[in-house]
């Protein structure tokens, strides 16, 4: 639907005003295609790549439908349930509901684990129209009798494929059985992909669902410039440091494959007093929320993350995505670089291809249906590191080890203006052959 407006989708005035406040002028393809079906009460399976506006595709019509059919009862069970695989995504969906529903009186809350359940139970007791939840905590509250799903009119699974990957399907099955039967509710599945297992669940939980698939012209975002550096594993931090020093990078998502790698890298960045914070699944939930929010607000230049931040999480104005490790799953590559180049803004993706993970490149190329251009870093990006400002022991012993606040980088700016620094000039590097992108024969799948 070219030149479609939200008005053309029968979106009503309170929501149009909220969309204007958020700066949205026209619906994305997934929104244009699915919102009319959701407003008609049909079950929908919506597939579109990350960063295409799937959240608004279901939250807007749900809000409008519930608002048009409000009960006069003050205390009531929830009428809409949205399940998300991660706490961060659940919080983001709840924030979207707050933004889009700011001019109506519907009540909503978010439920997730890792925090005390008392405040969540108290909110549920006040009566909620919409619940956004992760499966584990919601199932706990249902089993304890704090939440009933008997009045659910709309049941949504967001990032359904991720639910499967993270092992949530047994919990989701139990939650689905706690809702009304499928002919007495509306069921929506939204995801970036629909594996066969998810299709089977969708078919058994929906009534003749309408399938909407938005295939991008290019798998990778058009506005993302992809740079893939050939680098030895021992030189990766050196390359990273010099990129952060010399490139015009303002807000960077730095991805690692393993949480121990992310932790070690973050500690090394602390030694050099690089403005950064860390996000991984084993960090206390309150700290994760605070760190993510502080990064969004620009208090830190770099967010070191595992793939917990690779999907679903929207962060405005990410200038760079850096893959410190190439992902094993080629689809994760797309989700990672999709964190930049959003909302019409250009972005840069930088990946490090070393001897430890370069065998992942053919799978990424096959998935993207295009070759990755592999280049060697300029010598200036492989200059020797200056001495660290702190020892690793000082970092670990610090009373405030979690973050280093973003500074004005006066020293770095003056260095760039003068065109020099105190580091030794790099020696000319000998040409090297490109890394072997064939997986070793004795490696296990």
C-alpha positions as a Markdown table, in Angstrom:
| # | Residue | x | y | z |
|---|---|---|---|---|
| 1 | Unk | 0.0 | 0.0 | 0.0 |
| 2 | Unk | 1.9 | 3.0 | -1.3 |
| 3 | Unk | 1.2 | 6.4 | 0.2 |
| 4 | Unk | -1.1 | 4.9 | 2.9 |
| 5 | Unk | -1.9 | 7.0 | 5.9 |
| 6 | Unk | -2.9 | 5.9 | 9.4 |
| 7 | Unk | -6.3 | 7.6 | 8.7 |
| 8 | Unk | -6.8 | 5.2 | 5.7 |
| 9 | Unk | -6.4 | 2.3 | 8.1 |
| 10 | Unk | -9.4 | 3.5 | 10.2 |
| 11 | Unk | -7.2 | 4.5 | 13.1 |
| 12 | Unk | -9.2 | 6.9 | 15.3 |
| 13 | Unk | -8.4 | 10.5 | 16.5 |
| 14 | Unk | -6.9 | 9.7 | 20.0 |
| 15 | Unk | -4.4 | 7.4 | 18.5 |
| 16 | Unk | -3.6 | 9.6 | 15.5 |
| 17 | Unk | -2.8 | 12.4 | 17.9 |
| 18 | Unk | -0.5 | 10.0 | 19.9 |
| 19 | Unk | 1.2 | 8.9 | 16.7 |
| 20 | Unk | 1.8 | 12.5 | 15.7 |
| 21 | Unk | 3.3 | 13.1 | 19.1 |
| 22 | Unk | 5.7 | 10.2 | 18.5 |
| 23 | Unk | 6.7 | 11.6 | 15.1 |
| 24 | Unk | 5.1 | 8.9 | 13.0 |
| 25 | Unk | 3.6 | 10.1 | 9.7 |
| 26 | Unk | 2.9 | 7.0 | 7.7 |
| 27 | Unk | 2.5 | 3.3 | 8.5 |
| 28 | Unk | 5.1 | 0.7 | 7.5 |
| 29 | Unk | 4.2 | -2.2 | 5.2 |
| 30 | Unk | 3.6 | -4.6 | 8.1 |
| 31 | Unk | 1.3 | -2.1 | 9.7 |
| 32 | Unk | -0.6 | -1.3 | 6.5 |
| 33 | Unk | -1.2 | -4.9 | 5.8 |
| 34 | Unk | -2.1 | -6.2 | 9.3 |
| 35 | Unk | -3.9 | -3.4 | 11.1 |
| 36 | Unk | -7.1 | -3.7 | 9.0 |
| 37 | Unk | -7.3 | -7.5 | 9.7 |
| 38 | Unk | -6.7 | -7.0 | 13.4 |
| 39 | Unk | -9.4 | -4.4 | 13.6 |
| 40 | Unk | -11.8 | -6.8 | 11.9 |
| 41 | Unk | -11.2 | -9.3 | 14.7 |
| 42 | Unk | -9.4 | -11.8 | 12.5 |
| 43 | Unk | -6.5 | -14.0 | 13.6 |
| 44 | Unk | -3.2 | -13.0 | 12.0 |
| 45 | Unk | 0.3 | -14.4 | 11.5 |
| 46 | Unk | 2.5 | -11.4 | 10.7 |
| 47 | Unk | 6.1 | -11.9 | 9.5 |
| 48 | Unk | 8.5 | -9.0 | 9.0 |
| 49 | Unk | 12.2 | -8.4 | 9.7 |
| 50 | Unk | 13.3 | -6.6 | 12.7 |
| 51 | Unk | 12.9 | -2.8 | 12.9 |
| 52 | Unk | 9.8 | -2.7 | 10.6 |
| 53 | Unk | 7.2 | -1.6 | 13.2 |
| 54 | Unk | 5.6 | -4.9 | 14.2 |
| 55 | Unk | 4.9 | -3.7 | 17.8 |
| 56 | Unk | 2.6 | -0.9 | 16.5 |
| 57 | Unk | 1.0 | -3.3 | 14.1 |
| 58 | Unk | -0.7 | -5.1 | 16.9 |
| 59 | Unk | -0.7 | -2.6 | 19.8 |
| 60 | Unk | -2.5 | 0.2 | 17.9 |
| 61 | Unk | -5.5 | -1.9 | 16.8 |
| 62 | Unk | -5.8 | -3.7 | 20.1 |
| 63 | Unk | -5.9 | -0.4 | 22.0 |
| 64 | Unk | -8.6 | 0.9 | 19.6 |
| 65 | Unk | -10.7 | -2.2 | 19.9 |
| 66 | Unk | -10.5 | -2.4 | 23.7 |
| 67 | Unk | -11.2 | 1.3 | 24.0 |
| 68 | Unk | -14.4 | 1.0 | 21.9 |
| 69 | Unk | -15.7 | -1.8 | 24.0 |
| 70 | Unk | -14.9 | -0.8 | 27.6 |
| 71 | Unk | -16.6 | -2.5 | 30.5 |
| 72 | Unk | -18.3 | -0.4 | 33.2 |
| 73 | Unk | -16.7 | -2.6 | 35.9 |
| 74 | Unk | -13.9 | -1.0 | 37.8 |
| 75 | Unk | -12.0 | -4.2 | 38.8 |
| 76 | Unk | -11.7 | -6.6 | 36.0 |
| 77 | Unk | -9.5 | -9.4 | 34.6 |
| 78 | Unk | -7.2 | -8.5 | 31.7 |
| 79 | Unk | -8.8 | -8.5 | 28.2 |
| 80 | Unk | -5.5 | -8.6 | 26.2 |
| 81 | Unk | -2.3 | -10.6 | 26.8 |
| 82 | Unk | 0.9 | -10.0 | 25.0 |
| 83 | Unk | 3.7 | -12.5 | 25.5 |
| 84 | Unk | 7.4 | -11.5 | 24.8 |
| 85 | Unk | 10.5 | -13.7 | 25.1 |
| 86 | Unk | 12.7 | -11.1 | 27.0 |
| 87 | Unk | 12.1 | -8.7 | 29.8 |
| 88 | Unk | 13.6 | -5.8 | 27.8 |
| 89 | Unk | 11.2 | -6.4 | 24.9 |
| 90 | Unk | 8.2 | -6.7 | 27.3 |
| 91 | Unk | 9.1 | -3.4 | 28.9 |
| 92 | Unk | 9.4 | -1.8 | 25.4 |
| 93 | Unk | 6.0 | -3.1 | 24.3 |
| 94 | Unk | 4.5 | -1.7 | 27.5 |
| 95 | Unk | 6.1 | 1.6 | 26.8 |
| 96 | Unk | 4.6 | 1.6 | 23.3 |
| 97 | Unk | 1.2 | 0.9 | 24.7 |
| 98 | Unk | 1.7 | 3.9 | 27.1 |
| 99 | Unk | 2.7 | 6.2 | 24.3 |
| 100 | Unk | 0.0 | 5.1 | 21.8 |
| 101 | Unk | -2.7 | 5.0 | 24.5 |
| 102 | Unk | -1.8 | 8.3 | 26.2 |
| 103 | Unk | -5.2 | 9.9 | 25.3 |
| 104 | Unk | -7.4 | 7.0 | 26.5 |
| 105 | Unk | -8.0 | 5.5 | 29.9 |
| 106 | Unk | -7.1 | 1.8 | 29.5 |
| 107 | Unk | -4.9 | 0.2 | 32.2 |
| 108 | Unk | -1.9 | -1.8 | 31.4 |
| 109 | Unk | 1.1 | -3.3 | 33.1 |
| 110 | Unk | 4.2 | -5.4 | 32.4 |
| 111 | Unk | 5.0 | -8.7 | 34.2 |
| 112 | Unk | 8.5 | -10.2 | 34.2 |
| 113 | Unk | 10.9 | -12.2 | 36.4 |
| 114 | Unk | 14.1 | -11.2 | 38.2 |
| 115 | Unk | 12.3 | -8.7 | 40.5 |
| 116 | Unk | 10.0 | -9.1 | 43.5 |
| 117 | Unk | 6.5 | -10.1 | 42.5 |
| 118 | Unk | 4.8 | -8.0 | 45.2 |
| 119 | Unk | 4.4 | -4.8 | 43.3 |
| 120 | Unk | 3.3 | -6.7 | 40.2 |
| 121 | Unk | 0.6 | -8.6 | 42.2 |
| 122 | Unk | -0.6 | -5.3 | 43.7 |
| 123 | Unk | -1.0 | -3.8 | 40.2 |
| 124 | Unk | -2.9 | -6.9 | 39.0 |
| 125 | Unk | -5.2 | -6.5 | 42.0 |
| 126 | Unk | -6.3 | -3.0 | 40.7 |
| 127 | Unk | -7.6 | -4.5 | 37.5 |
| 128 | Unk | -5.7 | -4.3 | 34.1 |
| 129 | Unk | -7.0 | -4.2 | 30.6 |
| 130 | Unk | -3.7 | -5.3 | 29.0 |
| 131 | Unk | -0.9 | -7.4 | 30.4 |
| 132 | Unk | 2.5 | -7.6 | 28.7 |
| 133 | Unk | 4.5 | -10.5 | 30.1 |
| 134 | Unk | 7.3 | -12.9 | 29.9 |
| 135 | Unk | 6.1 | -16.5 | 30.1 |
| 136 | Unk | 7.8 | -17.7 | 33.3 |
| 137 | Unk | 6.7 | -15.0 | 35.8 |
| 138 | Unk | 3.2 | -14.9 | 34.3 |
| 139 | Unk | 2.8 | -18.7 | 34.8 |
| 140 | Unk | 4.0 | -18.4 | 38.4 |
| 141 | Unk | 1.4 | -15.7 | 39.1 |
| 142 | Unk | -1.4 | -17.8 | 37.4 |
| 143 | Unk | -0.4 | -20.8 | 39.5 |
| 144 | Unk | -0.5 | -18.7 | 42.7 |
| 145 | Unk | -4.0 | -17.5 | 41.8 |
| 146 | Unk | -2.9 | -13.8 | 41.3 |
| 147 | Unk | -3.9 | -13.6 | 37.7 |
| 148 | Unk | -6.8 | -15.0 | 35.7 |
| 149 | Unk | -6.9 | -15.2 | 31.9 |
| 150 | Unk | -10.6 | -16.2 | 31.6 |
| 151 | Unk | -11.6 | -12.8 | 30.1 |
| 152 | Unk | -8.8 | -12.6 | 27.5 |
| 153 | Unk | -10.2 | -11.3 | 24.2 |
| 154 | Unk | -6.9 | -11.0 | 22.3 |
| 155 | Unk | -3.8 | -13.2 | 22.8 |
| 156 | Unk | -0.5 | -12.1 | 21.2 |
| 157 | Unk | 2.8 | -13.9 | 20.8 |
| 158 | Unk | 5.5 | -11.4 | 19.8 |
| 159 | Unk | 8.9 | -12.7 | 18.5 |
| 160 | Unk | 7.3 | -16.2 | 18.4 |
| 161 | Unk | 10.4 | -17.8 | 16.8 |
| 162 | Unk | 12.5 | -16.5 | 19.7 |
| 163 | Unk | 10.1 | -18.1 | 22.1 |
| 164 | Unk | 10.9 | -21.4 | 20.5 |
| 165 | Unk | 14.7 | -20.8 | 20.5 |
| 166 | Unk | 14.7 | -19.9 | 24.2 |
| 167 | Unk | 12.7 | -22.9 | 25.3 |
| 168 | Unk | 9.5 | -21.1 | 26.3 |
| 169 | Unk | 7.0 | -23.2 | 24.4 |
| 170 | Unk | 6.0 | -25.5 | 27.3 |
| 171 | Unk | 5.2 | -22.5 | 29.4 |
| 172 | Unk | 3.4 | -20.8 | 26.5 |
| 173 | Unk | 1.3 | -23.9 | 26.0 |
| 174 | Unk | 0.1 | -23.8 | 29.6 |
| 175 | Unk | -0.6 | -20.1 | 29.4 |
| 176 | Unk | -2.6 | -20.6 | 26.1 |
| 177 | Unk | -4.7 | -23.3 | 27.9 |
| 178 | Unk | -5.6 | -20.7 | 30.6 |
| 179 | Unk | -7.1 | -18.4 | 28.0 |
| 180 | Unk | -10.6 | -18.9 | 26.4 |
| 181 | Unk | -10.8 | -21.3 | 23.6 |
| 182 | Unk | -9.5 | -20.1 | 20.2 |
| 183 | Unk | -13.0 | -19.5 | 18.8 |
| 184 | Unk | -13.7 | -17.1 | 21.7 |
| 185 | Unk | -10.6 | -15.0 | 21.4 |
| 186 | Unk | -8.4 | -13.3 | 18.8 |
| 187 | Unk | -4.9 | -14.7 | 18.4 |
| 188 | Unk | -2.0 | -12.9 | 16.8 |
| 189 | Unk | 1.5 | -14.3 | 16.0 |
| 190 | Unk | 4.2 | -11.8 | 15.1 |
| 191 | Unk | 7.8 | -12.8 | 14.3 |
| 192 | Unk | 10.8 | -12.2 | 12.0 |
| 193 | Unk | 10.6 | -15.8 | 10.8 |
| 194 | Unk | 8.1 | -18.7 | 11.1 |
| 195 | Unk | 9.9 | -22.0 | 11.6 |
| 196 | Unk | 7.8 | -25.1 | 11.0 |
| 197 | Unk | 7.3 | -25.7 | 14.7 |
| 198 | Unk | 5.9 | -22.2 | 15.2 |
| 199 | Unk | 3.6 | -22.7 | 12.2 |
| 200 | Unk | 2.2 | -25.8 | 13.8 |
| 201 | Unk | 1.4 | -24.0 | 17.0 |
| 202 | Unk | -0.1 | -21.1 | 15.1 |
| 203 | Unk | -2.4 | -23.4 | 13.1 |
| 204 | Unk | -3.6 | -25.2 | 16.3 |
| 205 | Unk | -4.2 | -22.0 | 18.3 |
| 206 | Unk | -5.8 | -19.8 | 15.6 |
| 207 | Unk | -9.0 | -19.8 | 13.5 |
| 208 | Unk | -8.1 | -19.6 | 9.8 |
| 209 | Unk | -5.4 | -17.0 | 10.5 |
| 210 | Unk | -4.6 | -14.5 | 7.8 |
| 211 | Unk | -0.9 | -14.8 | 6.9 |
| 212 | Unk | 1.0 | -11.5 | 6.1 |
| 213 | Unk | 4.6 | -11.8 | 5.0 |
| 214 | Unk | 6.6 | -8.7 | 4.3 |
| 215 | Unk | 9.7 | -9.7 | 2.4 |
| 216 | Unk | 12.3 | -7.0 | 2.3 |
| 217 | Unk | 13.9 | -6.1 | -1.0 |
| 218 | Unk | 17.3 | -6.6 | 0.7 |
| 219 | Unk | 17.7 | -8.8 | 3.8 |
| 220 | Unk | 20.1 | -6.2 | 5.3 |
| 221 | Unk | 18.9 | -2.7 | 5.8 |
| 222 | Unk | 19.6 | -0.4 | 2.8 |
| 223 | Unk | 20.8 | 2.4 | 5.1 |
| 224 | Unk | 23.4 | 0.3 | 6.9 |
| 225 | Unk | 27.0 | 0.5 | 5.6 |
| 226 | Unk | 28.6 | -2.9 | 6.3 |
| 227 | Unk | 32.3 | -3.0 | 6.9 |
| 228 | Unk | 34.0 | -6.4 | 7.5 |
| 229 | Unk | 37.5 | -6.2 | 8.8 |
| 230 | Unk | 40.0 | -9.1 | 8.5 |
| 231 | Unk | 41.9 | -9.2 | 11.8 |
| 232 | Unk | 43.8 | -11.5 | 13.9 |
| 233 | Unk | 42.2 | -12.5 | 17.2 |
| 234 | Unk | 45.0 | -10.9 | 19.2 |
| 235 | Unk | 44.5 | -7.6 | 17.4 |
| 236 | Unk | 40.7 | -7.3 | 17.9 |
| 237 | Unk | 40.8 | -5.1 | 21.0 |
| 238 | Unk | 43.4 | -2.9 | 19.4 |
| 239 | Unk | 41.2 | -2.5 | 16.4 |
| 240 | Unk | 38.2 | -1.8 | 18.5 |
| 241 | Unk | 40.0 | 0.8 | 20.6 |
| 242 | Unk | 41.2 | 2.7 | 17.6 |
| 243 | Unk | 37.8 | 2.6 | 15.9 |
| 244 | Unk | 36.3 | 4.2 | 19.1 |
| 245 | Unk | 39.0 | 6.8 | 19.2 |
| 246 | Unk | 39.0 | 7.8 | 15.5 |
| 247 | Unk | 35.6 | 7.0 | 14.1 |
| 248 | Unk | 32.7 | 9.4 | 14.4 |
| 249 | Unk | 30.8 | 6.9 | 16.6 |
| 250 | Unk | 28.4 | 8.4 | 19.0 |
| 251 | Unk | 26.2 | 5.5 | 20.2 |
| 252 | Unk | 27.6 | 2.0 | 19.7 |
| 253 | Unk | 26.1 | -1.5 | 20.2 |
| 254 | Unk | 29.0 | -3.9 | 20.6 |
| 255 | Unk | 27.9 | -7.6 | 20.3 |
| 256 | Unk | 29.7 | -10.7 | 21.7 |
| 257 | Unk | 28.6 | -14.3 | 21.3 |
| 258 | Unk | 29.2 | -15.3 | 24.9 |
| 259 | Unk | 28.5 | -13.6 | 28.2 |
| 260 | Unk | 32.0 | -14.3 | 29.5 |
| 261 | Unk | 33.5 | -12.7 | 26.4 |
| 262 | Unk | 31.3 | -9.7 | 26.9 |
| 263 | Unk | 32.3 | -9.4 | 30.6 |
| 264 | Unk | 36.1 | -9.7 | 29.8 |
| 265 | Unk | 35.8 | -7.2 | 27.0 |
| 266 | Unk | 33.9 | -4.7 | 29.2 |
| 267 | Unk | 36.5 | -5.0 | 32.0 |
| 268 | Unk | 39.2 | -4.3 | 29.5 |
| 269 | Unk | 37.3 | -1.2 | 28.3 |
| 270 | Unk | 37.1 | -0.1 | 31.9 |
| 271 | Unk | 40.9 | -0.3 | 32.1 |
| 272 | Unk | 41.0 | 2.3 | 29.3 |
| 273 | Unk | 38.2 | 4.3 | 30.8 |
| 274 | Unk | 36.0 | 3.9 | 27.7 |
| 275 | Unk | 32.5 | 5.1 | 28.4 |
| 276 | Unk | 30.6 | 1.8 | 28.4 |
| 277 | Unk | 28.0 | -0.4 | 30.1 |
| 278 | Unk | 27.3 | -4.1 | 30.0 |
| 279 | Unk | 24.1 | -6.0 | 29.3 |
| 280 | Unk | 23.8 | -9.8 | 29.5 |
| 281 | Unk | 21.4 | -12.4 | 30.7 |
| 282 | Unk | 23.1 | -13.1 | 34.0 |
| 283 | Unk | 23.0 | -9.5 | 35.3 |
| 284 | Unk | 20.5 | -8.5 | 37.9 |
| 285 | Unk | 17.3 | -7.4 | 36.2 |
| 286 | Unk | 17.2 | -4.0 | 37.9 |
| 287 | Unk | 20.8 | -3.3 | 36.8 |
| 288 | Unk | 19.9 | -4.4 | 33.3 |
| 289 | Unk | 17.0 | -2.0 | 33.1 |
| 290 | Unk | 19.0 | 0.9 | 34.5 |
| 291 | Unk | 21.9 | 0.2 | 32.2 |
| 292 | Unk | 19.7 | -0.1 | 29.1 |
| 293 | Unk | 17.9 | 3.1 | 30.0 |
| 294 | Unk | 21.1 | 5.0 | 30.7 |
| 295 | Unk | 22.5 | 3.9 | 27.3 |
| 296 | Unk | 19.3 | 5.0 | 25.6 |
| 297 | Unk | 19.7 | 8.4 | 27.3 |
| 298 | Unk | 23.3 | 8.8 | 26.0 |
| 299 | Unk | 25.0 | 8.5 | 29.4 |
| 300 | Unk | 27.3 | 5.8 | 27.9 |
| 301 | Unk | 28.9 | 5.6 | 24.5 |
| 302 | Unk | 29.0 | 1.8 | 24.2 |
| 303 | Unk | 26.7 | -1.0 | 25.2 |
| 304 | Unk | 28.5 | -4.3 | 25.4 |
| 305 | Unk | 25.9 | -6.9 | 24.9 |
| 306 | Unk | 25.1 | -10.5 | 24.1 |
| 307 | Unk | 22.2 | -11.3 | 21.7 |
| 308 | Unk | 19.8 | -10.4 | 24.5 |
| 309 | Unk | 19.9 | -7.0 | 22.9 |
| 310 | Unk | 19.9 | -8.2 | 19.3 |
| 311 | Unk | 16.2 | -8.6 | 18.7 |
| 312 | Unk | 13.1 | -6.6 | 19.5 |
| 313 | Unk | 14.9 | -3.9 | 21.5 |
| 314 | Unk | 14.5 | -0.4 | 20.0 |
| 315 | Unk | 17.2 | 2.2 | 20.8 |
| 316 | Unk | 17.1 | 5.5 | 19.0 |
| 317 | Unk | 20.0 | 6.9 | 17.0 |
| 318 | Unk | 22.5 | 3.9 | 17.3 |
| 319 | Unk | 25.3 | 5.1 | 15.0 |
| 320 | Unk | 27.3 | 1.9 | 14.9 |
| 321 | Unk | 26.8 | -1.8 | 15.5 |
| 322 | Unk | 30.1 | -3.7 | 16.0 |
| 323 | Unk | 30.2 | -7.5 | 15.9 |
| 324 | Unk | 33.2 | -8.3 | 18.0 |
| 325 | Unk | 32.3 | -11.9 | 17.3 |
| 326 | Unk | 30.6 | -13.0 | 14.1 |
| 327 | Unk | 27.4 | -14.8 | 15.1 |
| 328 | Unk | 27.0 | -18.5 | 14.6 |
| 329 | Unk | 23.4 | -18.1 | 13.4 |
| 330 | Unk | 23.3 | -16.0 | 10.2 |
| 331 | Unk | 19.9 | -14.6 | 11.1 |
| 332 | Unk | 21.4 | -13.1 | 14.3 |
| 333 | Unk | 23.7 | -11.1 | 12.0 |
| 334 | Unk | 20.7 | -9.4 | 10.4 |
| 335 | Unk | 19.0 | -8.8 | 13.7 |
| 336 | Unk | 22.2 | -7.2 | 15.1 |
| 337 | Unk | 22.9 | -4.8 | 12.3 |
| 338 | Unk | 19.2 | -4.0 | 12.2 |
| 339 | Unk | 19.7 | -2.1 | 15.5 |
| 340 | Unk | 21.2 | 0.8 | 13.4 |
| 341 | Unk | 20.1 | 2.4 | 10.1 |
| 342 | Unk | 16.5 | 2.8 | 11.5 |
| 343 | Unk | 13.8 | 5.4 | 11.0 |
| 344 | Unk | 15.4 | 6.7 | 7.9 |
| 345 | Unk | 18.8 | 7.4 | 9.5 |
| 346 | Unk | 22.1 | 6.0 | 8.1 |
| 347 | Unk | 24.0 | 3.5 | 10.2 |
| 348 | Unk | 27.3 | 1.6 | 10.2 |
| 349 | Unk | 27.9 | -2.0 | 10.9 |
| 350 | Unk | 31.5 | -3.2 | 11.6 |
| 351 | Unk | 32.3 | -6.9 | 11.9 |
| 352 | Unk | 35.6 | -8.5 | 13.0 |
| 353 | Unk | 36.5 | -11.6 | 11.0 |
| 354 | Unk | 39.3 | -13.6 | 12.7 |
| 355 | Unk | 40.6 | -17.1 | 12.6 |
| 356 | Unk | 38.2 | -18.1 | 15.4 |
| 357 | Unk | 34.9 | -17.4 | 13.6 |
| 358 | Unk | 35.5 | -16.6 | 10.0 |
| 359 | Unk | 34.0 | -20.0 | 9.0 |
| 360 | Unk | 30.6 | -18.4 | 9.8 |
| 361 | Unk | 30.9 | -16.0 | 6.8 |
| 362 | Unk | 29.6 | -18.4 | 4.1 |
| 363 | Unk | 26.4 | -19.1 | 6.0 |
| 364 | Unk | 25.8 | -15.3 | 6.5 |
| 365 | Unk | 26.5 | -14.7 | 2.8 |
| 366 | Unk | 24.1 | -17.5 | 1.8 |
| 367 | Unk | 21.4 | -16.1 | 4.1 |
| 368 | Unk | 21.8 | -12.6 | 2.8 |
| 369 | Unk | 22.1 | -13.7 | -0.8 |
| 370 | Unk | 25.2 | -11.5 | -1.2 |
| 371 | Unk | 28.9 | -11.5 | -0.6 |
| 372 | Unk | 30.5 | -9.8 | 2.3 |
| 373 | Unk | 33.3 | -7.5 | 1.3 |
| 374 | Unk | 36.3 | -8.4 | 3.5 |
| 375 | Unk | 39.0 | -5.7 | 3.9 |
| 376 | Unk | 42.1 | -5.2 | 6.0 |
| 377 | Unk | 42.0 | -2.3 | 8.5 |
| 378 | Unk | 44.2 | 0.7 | 7.7 |
| 379 | Unk | 47.4 | 0.9 | 9.6 |
| 380 | Unk | 46.1 | 3.8 | 11.7 |
| 381 | Unk | 43.4 | 1.4 | 13.1 |
| 382 | Unk | 46.0 | -1.1 | 14.2 |
| 383 | Unk | 48.2 | 1.4 | 16.1 |
| 384 | Unk | 49.7 | 0.1 | 19.3 |
| 385 | Unk | 47.6 | 0.6 | 22.4 |
| 386 | Unk | 48.6 | 3.2 | 25.0 |
| 387 | Unk | 49.1 | 1.9 | 28.5 |
| 388 | Unk | 45.8 | 1.2 | 30.3 |
| 389 | Unk | 44.8 | 3.7 | 32.9 |
| 390 | Unk | 43.8 | 1.0 | 35.4 |
| 391 | Unk | 45.0 | -2.5 | 36.1 |
| 392 | Unk | 42.5 | -5.3 | 35.9 |
| 393 | Unk | 42.7 | -5.8 | 39.6 |
| 394 | Unk | 41.8 | -2.2 | 40.2 |
| 395 | Unk | 38.8 | -2.6 | 37.9 |
| 396 | Unk | 37.6 | -5.7 | 39.7 |
| 397 | Unk | 38.3 | -4.2 | 43.2 |
| 398 | Unk | 36.6 | -0.9 | 42.4 |
| 399 | Unk | 33.6 | -0.1 | 44.5 |
| 400 | Unk | 31.8 | 1.1 | 41.4 |
| 401 | Unk | 32.8 | -1.4 | 38.7 |
| 402 | Unk | 29.8 | -1.4 | 36.5 |
| 403 | Unk | 30.2 | 1.7 | 34.3 |
| 404 | Unk | 32.3 | 4.6 | 33.3 |
| 405 | Unk | 30.2 | 7.7 | 32.6 |
| 406 | Unk | 30.5 | 9.4 | 29.2 |
| 407 | Unk | 32.8 | 12.4 | 29.2 |
| 408 | Unk | 33.3 | 15.2 | 26.7 |
| 409 | Unk | 36.4 | 13.6 | 25.4 |
| 410 | Unk | 38.3 | 16.9 | 25.5 |
| 411 | Unk | 41.6 | 15.1 | 25.4 |
| 412 | Unk | 40.5 | 13.0 | 22.4 |
| 413 | Unk | 39.1 | 16.0 | 20.6 |
| 414 | Unk | 42.3 | 18.0 | 21.1 |
| 415 | Unk | 44.3 | 15.0 | 19.9 |
| 416 | Unk | 42.3 | 14.8 | 16.7 |
| 417 | Unk | 42.6 | 18.5 | 16.1 |
| 418 | Unk | 46.4 | 18.5 | 16.4 |
| 419 | Unk | 46.5 | 15.3 | 14.3 |
| 420 | Unk | 48.9 | 13.5 | 16.7 |
| 421 | Unk | 49.2 | 11.7 | 20.0 |
| 422 | Unk | 51.8 | 10.2 | 22.2 |
| 423 | Unk | 51.5 | 6.7 | 20.8 |
| 424 | Unk | 54.2 | 5.2 | 18.6 |
| 425 | Unk | 53.6 | 5.2 | 14.9 |
| 426 | Unk | 52.6 | 1.8 | 13.6 |
| 427 | Unk | 55.0 | -0.3 | 11.5 |
| 428 | Unk | 54.1 | -1.2 | 8.0 |
| 429 | Unk | 52.1 | -4.4 | 8.0 |
| 430 | Unk | 52.9 | -7.2 | 5.6 |
| 431 | Unk | 50.0 | -8.3 | 3.4 |
| 432 | Unk | 48.2 | -11.3 | 4.7 |
| 433 | Unk | 45.9 | -13.7 | 3.0 |
| 434 | Unk | 42.2 | -13.6 | 3.6 |
| 435 | Unk | 41.0 | -15.8 | 6.4 |
| 436 | Unk | 39.9 | -19.3 | 5.6 |
| 437 | Unk | 36.1 | -19.2 | 5.5 |
| 438 | Unk | 35.8 | -23.0 | 5.3 |
| 439 | Unk | 34.7 | -24.6 | 8.5 |
| 440 | Unk | 37.4 | -27.0 | 9.8 |
| 441 | Unk | 36.6 | -30.6 | 9.0 |
| 442 | Unk | 37.1 | -31.8 | 12.6 |
| 443 | Unk | 34.7 | -29.1 | 14.0 |
| 444 | Unk | 31.4 | -30.3 | 15.5 |
| 445 | Unk | 28.1 | -28.8 | 14.3 |
